[in-house]
Amino acid sequence: MLVNYLVIENVLSAELLQQVRHAIATGPFNDGKETAHGLAKAMKNNQQLAVAPYEKLLDTVGRSIVSHPMVQAFALPHLASRPIINRYAQGMEYGLHVDNAYMADVRTDLSYTLFIDDVANYDGGELLINGLSGAQAFKLPAGSLLIYPTGALHRVAQVTRGERRCVVGWIQSRLRDAHQREILGKLNALKDVLRQNPAQLPLALQANECAQNLLRMWGE
């Protein structure tokens, strides 16, 4: 089982998701190998939307993802890369690999994949991430986001019908350690539950005090 991952449905507004789909339909696309390095280059067989015509859109998508309250609570973002939009046509795949430790000067603590297409529109294309008990497969509904530890070996299964299109990116957290992020996430969730009951406000304040002091102690 993969630990320390998060799934968020409908992470983008319907309008912004439609803009992404329009960009994909318009193109152009380049060979995905152009942005791969080392061993990953030989494993990568996909296409990537050209950046230059869509810098503003990509930056808007990246900001929208990183600013989502659930992403903020889970990832504690410090920096984030400009996202990439990729496309896997029939027969394409991305073999087993690990992402680089840095992407454009952003330390890659967490990766995200935003699924653009309905799962009924293509076969194959699962994102398979190695965990404690083997690989876990993810193929999420359109508009759903998966965040997972970047250090995990992973691959994209071959697409056997249709096309798989996704937005991918990387986040540098204020905490390097995934278990520290998990502890803070649970404390913040506890605080949010307690604050809903006025009688529990003193406990909510204490939970927040602990969370902030741990972030101050562990954070970068």
C-alpha positions as CSV (number, residue, x, y, z in Angstrom):
1,M,0.0,0.0,0.0
2,L,1.2,3.5,-0.8
3,V,1.3,5.8,2.2
4,N,1.2,9.6,2.4
5,Y,-0.8,10.3,-0.8
6,L,-3.8,12.5,-1.4
7,V,-6.7,12.4,-3.9
8,I,-8.7,15.6,-4.6
9,E,-11.7,15.6,-6.9
10,N,-12.5,18.6,-9.1
11,V,-9.4,20.5,-8.1
12,L,-9.7,23.0,-11.0
13,S,-12.7,25.1,-11.8
14,A,-14.8,23.9,-14.8
15,E,-13.7,26.9,-16.8
16,L,-10.0,26.4,-16.2
17,L,-10.3,22.7,-16.9
18,Q,-11.9,23.5,-20.2
19,Q,-9.1,25.9,-21.1
20,V,-6.6,23.0,-20.5
21,R,-8.6,20.8,-22.8
22,H,-8.7,23.5,-25.5
23,A,-4.9,23.9,-25.3
24,I,-4.5,20.1,-25.6
25,A,-6.8,20.1,-28.7
26,T,-4.9,23.0,-30.2
27,G,-1.3,21.9,-29.5
28,P,1.5,21.8,-30.6
29,F,3.1,18.9,-28.8
30,N,6.8,17.9,-28.6
31,D,8.6,14.6,-27.8
32,G,8.4,14.1,-24.1
33,K,12.0,12.8,-24.1
34,E,13.1,16.4,-24.4
35,T,12.5,17.0,-20.6
36,A,13.6,13.6,-19.4
37,H,17.1,13.0,-17.9
38,G,19.3,10.1,-17.1
39,L,17.8,6.6,-17.0
40,A,14.3,8.1,-17.3
41,K,15.0,9.3,-20.8
42,A,15.1,5.8,-22.2
43,M,11.9,4.8,-20.4
44,K,9.8,7.8,-21.6
45,N,7.5,7.5,-24.6
46,N,4.9,10.3,-24.6
47,Q,4.3,13.8,-25.9
48,Q,4.4,17.1,-24.1
49,L,2.4,20.3,-24.8
50,A,4.7,23.1,-26.0
51,V,5.3,25.5,-23.2
52,A,5.9,28.9,-25.0
53,P,2.3,29.4,-26.2
54,Y,0.8,28.4,-22.9
55,E,3.0,29.9,-20.2
56,K,0.2,32.0,-18.7
57,L,-2.2,29.1,-18.7
58,L,0.3,26.7,-17.1
59,D,1.2,29.2,-14.4
60,T,-2.5,29.7,-13.7
61,V,-3.1,26.0,-13.4
62,G,-0.1,25.6,-11.1
63,R,-1.2,28.4,-8.8
64,S,-4.7,27.0,-8.7
65,I,-3.5,23.5,-7.7
66,V,-1.0,24.7,-5.1
67,S,-3.4,27.2,-3.5
68,H,-6.1,24.6,-3.0
69,P,-6.8,24.3,0.8
70,M,-6.3,20.5,0.8
71,V,-3.0,20.8,-1.1
72,Q,-1.9,23.5,1.4
73,A,-2.7,21.4,4.4
74,F,-1.2,18.1,3.0
75,A,1.8,19.4,1.1
76,L,2.8,22.6,3.0
77,P,4.1,24.0,-0.3
78,H,7.2,26.2,-0.3
79,L,8.0,26.2,-4.0
80,A,6.4,24.5,-7.1
81,S,7.5,23.8,-10.6
82,R,5.6,25.1,-13.6
83,P,3.3,22.2,-14.5
84,I,3.6,20.1,-17.7
85,I,0.7,18.8,-19.8
86,N,1.5,15.4,-21.4
87,R,-0.3,13.1,-23.8
88,Y,-0.1,9.4,-24.2
89,A,-1.5,8.1,-27.6
90,Q,-2.2,4.5,-28.2
91,G,1.0,2.4,-27.7
92,M,2.7,5.0,-25.5
93,E,3.9,4.4,-22.0
94,Y,6.5,5.6,-19.4
95,G,8.6,2.8,-17.9
96,L,9.6,2.4,-14.3
97,H,11.6,5.4,-13.1
98,V,12.1,7.9,-10.4
99,D,11.9,11.6,-11.0
100,N,14.9,13.8,-10.5
101,A,15.5,15.3,-7.1
102,Y,15.3,18.8,-8.5
103,M,13.1,20.2,-11.3
104,A,14.1,23.8,-12.4
105,D,15.6,24.5,-8.9
106,V,12.6,23.1,-7.1
107,R,13.4,20.2,-4.8
108,T,10.8,17.5,-5.7
109,D,9.4,16.3,-2.4
110,L,5.9,15.7,-3.9
111,S,4.6,15.0,-7.3
112,Y,1.1,15.5,-8.6
113,T,-0.9,14.2,-11.6
114,L,-4.2,15.8,-12.6
115,F,-6.3,13.5,-14.8
116,I,-8.0,15.3,-17.7
117,D,-10.0,12.6,-19.4
118,D,-12.9,10.4,-18.5
119,V,-11.6,6.9,-17.6
120,A,-14.1,5.5,-20.2
121,N,-12.3,7.4,-23.0
122,Y,-9.1,5.3,-22.9
123,D,-7.8,1.9,-21.8
124,G,-4.5,1.4,-20.0
125,G,-2.6,4.4,-18.9
126,E,-2.7,3.7,-15.2
127,L,-0.2,5.4,-12.9
128,L,1.5,2.6,-11.0
129,I,3.4,3.7,-7.9
130,N,5.6,1.3,-5.9
131,G,4.7,1.1,-2.3
132,L,5.3,-1.1,0.8
133,S,3.3,-4.0,-0.6
134,G,3.8,-3.7,-4.3
135,A,2.6,-1.3,-7.0
136,Q,-0.7,0.6,-6.5
137,A,-2.6,1.7,-9.6
138,F,-4.3,5.0,-10.0
139,K,-6.7,5.9,-12.9
140,L,-8.9,8.7,-11.6
141,P,-12.0,10.5,-12.9
142,A,-11.5,13.6,-15.0
143,G,-10.6,16.6,-12.9
144,S,-9.1,14.6,-10.1
145,L,-5.7,15.2,-8.6
146,L,-3.3,12.7,-7.1
147,I,-0.3,13.9,-4.9
148,Y,2.3,11.4,-3.9
149,P,5.9,11.2,-2.7
150,T,8.3,11.9,-5.6
151,G,10.9,9.5,-4.4
152,A,8.7,6.5,-5.2
153,L,9.5,4.4,-8.2
154,H,6.5,4.7,-10.6
155,R,5.5,4.1,-14.2
156,V,2.6,4.8,-16.6
157,A,1.1,1.7,-18.2
158,Q,0.8,1.5,-21.9
159,V,-2.3,3.1,-23.4
160,T,-4.1,0.5,-25.5
161,R,-7.0,2.6,-26.7
162,G,-7.7,6.3,-26.9
163,E,-5.5,8.9,-25.4
164,R,-4.5,9.7,-21.8
165,R,-3.8,13.4,-21.1
166,C,-2.7,14.7,-17.7
167,V,-1.2,17.7,-16.0
168,V,1.9,16.9,-13.9
169,G,4.1,18.9,-11.6
170,W,6.3,18.9,-8.5
171,I,6.2,20.6,-5.1
172,Q,8.9,21.5,-2.7
173,S,7.4,21.3,0.8
174,R,8.4,23.3,3.9
175,L,9.0,19.8,5.4
176,R,11.2,17.3,3.7
177,D,10.0,14.4,5.8
178,A,6.7,12.8,4.8
179,H,6.0,11.5,8.3
180,Q,6.4,15.0,9.7
181,R,3.9,16.3,7.1
182,E,1.5,13.5,8.1
183,I,1.8,14.4,11.8
184,L,1.1,18.1,11.1
185,G,-1.7,17.2,8.7
186,K,-3.5,15.2,11.4
187,L,-2.9,18.0,14.0
188,N,-4.4,20.5,11.7
189,A,-7.4,18.3,10.9
190,L,-8.0,17.8,14.6
191,K,-7.8,21.6,15.1
192,D,-10.4,22.2,12.4
193,V,-12.8,19.7,14.0
194,L,-12.4,21.1,17.5
195,R,-12.9,24.7,16.4
196,Q,-16.4,23.9,15.2
197,N,-17.5,23.4,18.8
198,P,-17.2,26.6,20.9
199,A,-16.7,24.5,24.0
200,Q,-13.6,22.9,22.5
201,L,-12.0,26.2,21.5
202,P,-9.3,25.9,24.2
203,L,-8.3,22.5,22.8
204,A,-8.3,23.8,19.2
205,L,-6.0,26.6,20.3
206,Q,-3.6,24.1,21.9
207,A,-3.7,21.9,18.8
208,N,-2.8,24.9,16.7
209,E,-0.1,25.9,19.1
210,C,1.5,22.4,18.7
211,A,1.2,22.4,14.9
212,Q,2.8,25.9,14.6
213,N,5.6,25.0,17.0
214,L,6.3,21.8,15.2
215,L,6.4,23.6,11.8
216,R,8.7,26.1,13.3
217,M,10.9,23.4,14.7
218,W,11.0,21.2,11.5
219,G,10.4,23.6,8.7
220,E,12.8,25.2,6.2
